[in-house]
């Protein structure tokens, strides 16, 4: 059984307003066996398209290699945009050493509520996937149940948007939730996953079909760039 531990600490600053929330990077980032075009940072897998989308949206001309410069490019973008990264899974066990969310067992979650309480300017969580089993939204729903909190649907259009009314926990107890505290609304956005497996579901959406009919060159990468640009 492979013990898959998240290799990166949350990247959050005091003025962070949005958090990217995923699960775990591929196991090679934990074992240090990076590929030539991997970047040793959050979402650094060359086969994870998140930074490709962001690069396209902002024309950043990012490097895709193991250099420190590539890491700093991404950090500076996040700092400038007041975006942080805090994946929700701290560790898991795997029978097969791969990056599959469904392959995760004995999952240990990070305490996102604790981070939201500590960093009070955060108002939006950007999930890199929907509510499928072992996805970031799925785990977040499970996590907030410990605080008697639940997500409320705001928009059922893709990407689906929810919100949670988070009462500020000020008594230092991580497992407590007080009613009648000052309300704090956290918006969650379930972005279409950057994985290749999501291409099939994208191709079936009415909006994609409509845009594809107008422009035959329009593809699933363009669709994600269009979607992500609203939130990045």
Buried (B, 14 or more C-beta within 10 A) or exposed (E): EBEBEBBBEBBBEEEBBBBBBBBBBBBBBBEEEBBEBBBBBBBBBBEBBBBBBBBBBBEBEBBBBBEEEBBEBBBEBBBEBBBBBBBBBBBBBBEEBEBEBEBBEEBEBBBBBEBBBEBEEBBBBBBBBBBBEBBBBBBBBEBBEEBEBEBEEBEEEBBBBBBBEBBEBEEEEEEEBEEEBEEBEBBBBBBBBBBEEBBEBBEEEEEBEEBBEEEEEBBBBBBBBBBBEEBB
